[in-house]
Amino acid sequence: MIKVLFQLLLLYIGYKFIFGFIIPLFNSTRQMQSNIKNMQDRMQQQQRQQQQQQPQNSGEPKIKPRQEDYIEFEEIK
């Protein structure tokens, strides 16, 4: 009788451990991995967009600074 009760107690503890700790741990690990993968995909997409925009920006004429913006100075020896 005691042996049966002890086995039932062990089964109950094993059940609680598996369904209360192990399975939620696997689920949260899987969710974190998918979140990290989504974030990496978004970052790669942003990098591709930036790389595509850079060649377009390089073709624009650069604005030359006005002559008034510079102060002439004499070198002191």
Residue frames as a rotation matrix with the C-alpha (Angstrom) as fourth column:
MET 1
0.564 0.826 0.000 0.00
0.826 -0.564 0.000 0.00
0.000 0.000 -1.000 0.00
ILE 2
0.518 -0.459 -0.722 2.78
0.092 -0.809 0.581 2.44
-0.850 -0.368 -0.377 0.95
LYS 3
-0.545 -0.752 0.372 4.68
0.422 0.137 0.896 1.46
-0.725 0.645 0.243 -2.15
VAL 4
-0.098 0.614 0.783 1.69
0.986 -0.050 0.162 2.36
0.139 0.788 -0.600 -4.37
LEU 5
0.839 0.408 -0.361 1.25
0.489 -0.856 0.169 5.73
-0.240 -0.319 -0.917 -2.62
PHE 6
0.098 -0.901 -0.422 4.95
0.091 -0.414 0.906 6.48
-0.991 -0.128 0.041 -3.03
GLN 7
-0.617 -0.288 0.732 4.77
0.698 0.230 0.678 5.65
-0.364 0.930 0.059 -6.76
LEU 8
0.361 0.825 0.435 1.70
0.913 -0.408 0.017 7.84
0.191 0.391 -0.900 -7.19
LEU 9
0.736 -0.166 -0.657 3.49
0.225 -0.854 0.469 10.68
-0.639 -0.493 -0.591 -5.39
LEU 10
-0.369 -0.929 0.005 6.51
0.224 -0.083 0.971 10.28
-0.902 0.360 0.239 -7.68
LEU 11
-0.364 0.328 0.872 4.24
0.931 0.127 0.341 10.25
0.002 0.936 -0.351 -10.74
TYR 12
0.728 0.680 -0.090 2.51
0.685 -0.727 0.043 13.42
-0.036 -0.092 -0.995 -9.53
ILE 13
0.406 -0.667 -0.625 5.84
0.039 -0.671 0.741 15.19
-0.913 -0.325 -0.247 -8.89
GLY 14
-0.602 -0.629 0.491 7.15
0.480 0.207 0.853 14.08
-0.638 0.750 0.177 -12.31
TYR 15
0.054 0.732 0.679 3.96
0.991 -0.125 0.056 15.29
0.126 0.670 -0.732 -13.99
LYS 16
0.854 0.262 -0.449 4.16
0.384 -0.901 0.205 18.69
-0.351 -0.347 -0.870 -12.27
PHE 17
0.003 -0.948 -0.319 7.85
0.086 -0.317 0.944 19.00
-0.996 -0.030 0.081 -13.15
ILE 18
-0.611 -0.255 0.750 7.38
0.703 0.261 0.662 18.13
-0.364 0.931 0.020 -16.81
PHE 19
0.037 0.735 0.677 4.23
0.912 -0.301 0.278 20.16
0.409 0.607 -0.682 -17.47
GLY 20
0.878 0.307 -0.368 5.04
0.453 -0.784 0.425 23.00
-0.158 -0.540 -0.827 -15.11
PHE 21
0.395 -0.816 -0.423 8.72
-0.196 -0.524 0.829 23.54
-0.898 -0.245 -0.367 -15.93
ILE 22
-0.467 -0.700 0.541 10.09
0.336 0.425 0.840 21.57
-0.818 0.574 0.037 -18.89
ILE 23
-0.035 0.521 0.853 7.36
0.996 0.084 -0.011 22.25
-0.077 0.850 -0.522 -21.47
PRO 24
0.915 0.342 -0.214 7.06
0.332 -0.940 -0.082 26.00
-0.229 0.004 -0.973 -20.66
LEU 25
0.171 -0.939 -0.300 10.86
-0.107 -0.320 0.941 26.22
-0.979 -0.129 -0.155 -20.85
PHE 26
-0.518 -0.316 0.795 10.85
0.674 0.422 0.607 24.72
-0.527 0.850 -0.006 -24.35
ASN 27
0.407 0.770 0.491 7.99
0.913 -0.352 -0.205 27.00
0.015 0.532 -0.846 -25.43
SER 28
0.853 -0.113 -0.510 9.70
0.042 -0.959 0.281 30.15
-0.521 -0.261 -0.813 -24.17
THR 29
-0.210 -0.975 0.076 13.00
0.080 0.060 0.995 29.10
-0.974 0.215 0.066 -25.77
ARG 30
-0.322 0.175 0.930 11.29
0.916 0.307 0.259 28.55
-0.240 0.936 -0.259 -29.10
GLN 31
0.743 0.664 0.084 9.51
0.668 -0.729 -0.152 31.92
-0.040 0.169 -0.985 -28.83
MET 32
0.529 -0.633 -0.565 12.76
-0.106 -0.709 0.697 33.75
-0.842 -0.309 -0.443 -28.01
GLN 33
-0.471 -0.729 0.497 14.50
0.406 0.321 0.856 32.15
-0.783 0.605 0.145 -30.97
SER 34
0.024 0.543 0.839 11.74
0.998 -0.056 0.008 33.22
0.052 0.838 -0.543 -33.34
ASN 35
0.894 0.276 -0.353 11.81
0.335 -0.935 0.116 36.78
-0.298 -0.222 -0.928 -31.90
ILE 36
0.097 -0.949 -0.301 15.59
-0.063 -0.308 0.949 36.98
-0.993 -0.073 -0.090 -32.39
LYS 37
-0.501 -0.247 0.829 15.28
0.735 0.385 0.559 35.67
-0.457 0.889 -0.012 -35.96
ASN 38
0.501 0.754 0.424 12.58
0.863 -0.471 -0.182 38.24
0.063 0.457 -0.887 -36.75
MET 39
0.779 -0.264 -0.569 14.74
0.028 -0.891 0.453 41.02
-0.627 -0.368 -0.687 -35.35
GLN 40
-0.305 -0.942 0.138 17.76
0.147 0.097 0.984 39.90
-0.941 0.320 0.109 -37.38
ASP 41
-0.212 0.304 0.929 15.62
0.964 0.222 0.147 39.74
-0.161 0.926 -0.340 -40.54
ARG 42
0.827 0.561 -0.023 14.35
0.556 -0.824 -0.110 43.29
-0.081 0.078 -0.994 -39.94
MET 43
0.428 -0.755 -0.497 17.90
-0.116 -0.591 0.798 44.56
-0.896 -0.284 -0.341 -39.36
GLN 44
-0.512 -0.618 0.597 19.13
0.488 0.362 0.794 42.93
-0.707 0.698 0.117 -42.58
GLN 45
0.200 0.673 0.712 16.22
0.979 -0.168 -0.116 44.45
0.041 0.720 -0.693 -44.48
GLN 46
0.900 0.092 -0.425 17.04
0.186 -0.965 0.187 47.91
-0.393 -0.247 -0.886 -43.10
GLN 47
-0.040 -0.989 -0.140 20.69
-0.008 -0.140 0.990 47.47
-0.999 0.040 -0.003 -44.06
ARG 48
-0.401 -0.048 0.915 19.68
0.850 0.353 0.391 46.51
-0.342 0.934 -0.101 -47.60
GLN 49
0.661 0.702 0.265 17.47
0.750 -0.634 -0.187 49.58
0.037 0.323 -0.946 -47.84
GLN 50
0.682 -0.479 -0.552 20.30
-0.078 -0.799 0.596 51.81
-0.727 -0.364 -0.583 -46.62
GLN 51
-0.376 -0.865 0.333 22.72
0.257 0.248 0.934 50.28
-0.890 0.437 0.129 -49.12
GLN 52
-0.086 0.421 0.903 20.24
0.995 0.088 0.053 50.86
-0.057 0.903 -0.427 -51.93
GLN 53
0.876 0.469 -0.112 19.75
0.471 -0.882 -0.007 54.49
-0.102 -0.047 -0.994 -50.90
GLN 54
0.282 -0.850 -0.445 23.47
0.186 -0.407 0.894 55.28
-0.941 -0.335 0.043 -50.67
PRO 55
-0.574 -0.516 0.636 24.21
0.723 0.045 0.690 54.96
-0.385 0.855 0.347 -54.43
GLN 56
0.282 0.753 0.595 21.20
0.895 -0.430 0.119 57.16
0.346 0.499 -0.795 -55.15
ASN 57
0.881 0.043 -0.471 22.47
0.311 -0.802 0.509 59.84
-0.356 -0.595 -0.720 -52.77
SER 58
-0.045 -0.995 -0.095 26.00
0.472 -0.104 0.876 59.80
-0.881 -0.005 0.474 -54.21
GLY 59
-0.278 -0.021 0.960 24.76
0.959 -0.072 0.276 60.97
0.063 0.997 0.040 -57.61
GLU 60
0.786 0.614 -0.069 23.47
0.618 -0.782 0.087 64.27
0.000 -0.111 -0.994 -56.22
PRO 61
0.146 -0.755 0.639 25.63
0.337 -0.569 -0.750 67.34
0.930 0.325 0.171 -56.78
LYS 62
0.004 -0.242 -0.970 27.45
1.000 0.001 0.004 68.48
0.000 -0.970 0.242 -53.70
ILE 63
0.898 0.360 0.251 26.90
0.349 -0.933 0.091 72.01
0.267 0.006 -0.964 -52.52
LYS 64
-0.142 -0.982 0.128 30.06
0.709 -0.191 -0.679 74.07
0.691 -0.006 0.723 -52.55
PRO 65
0.151 0.166 -0.974 30.60
0.906 -0.418 0.070 76.28
-0.395 -0.893 -0.213 -49.53
ARG 66
0.896 0.202 0.396 30.32
0.350 -0.870 -0.348 80.00
0.274 0.450 -0.850 -50.09
GLN 67
-0.029 -0.958 0.286 33.46
0.474 -0.265 -0.840 82.07
0.880 0.111 0.461 -50.11
GLU 68
0.119 0.150 0.981 32.12
-0.590 -0.784 0.192 84.04
0.799 -0.602 -0.005 -47.14
ASP 69
0.941 0.323 -0.104 32.24
-0.131 0.629 0.766 80.94
0.313 -0.707 0.634 -44.97
TYR 70
0.421 -0.864 -0.278 36.03
0.864 0.475 -0.167 80.88
0.276 -0.170 0.946 -44.95
ILE 71
0.951 -0.251 -0.183 38.28
-0.145 -0.881 0.451 83.27
-0.274 -0.402 -0.874 -43.07
GLU 72
0.591 -0.807 0.003 41.65
0.249 0.179 -0.952 83.86
0.767 0.563 0.307 -44.64
PHE 73
0.929 -0.369 -0.040 44.60
-0.058 -0.252 0.966 83.88
-0.366 -0.895 -0.255 -42.30
GLU 74
0.481 -0.855 -0.192 48.30
-0.605 -0.165 -0.779 84.38
0.634 0.491 -0.597 -42.56
GLU 75
0.722 -0.315 -0.616 50.69
0.511 0.843 0.168 81.78
0.466 -0.436 0.770 -41.35
ILE 76
0.780 -0.476 0.405 52.96
-0.616 -0.695 0.370 83.02
0.105 -0.538 -0.836 -38.55
LYS 77
0.526 -0.678 -0.513 56.58
0.247 0.700 -0.670 81.81
0.814 0.226 0.536 -38.59
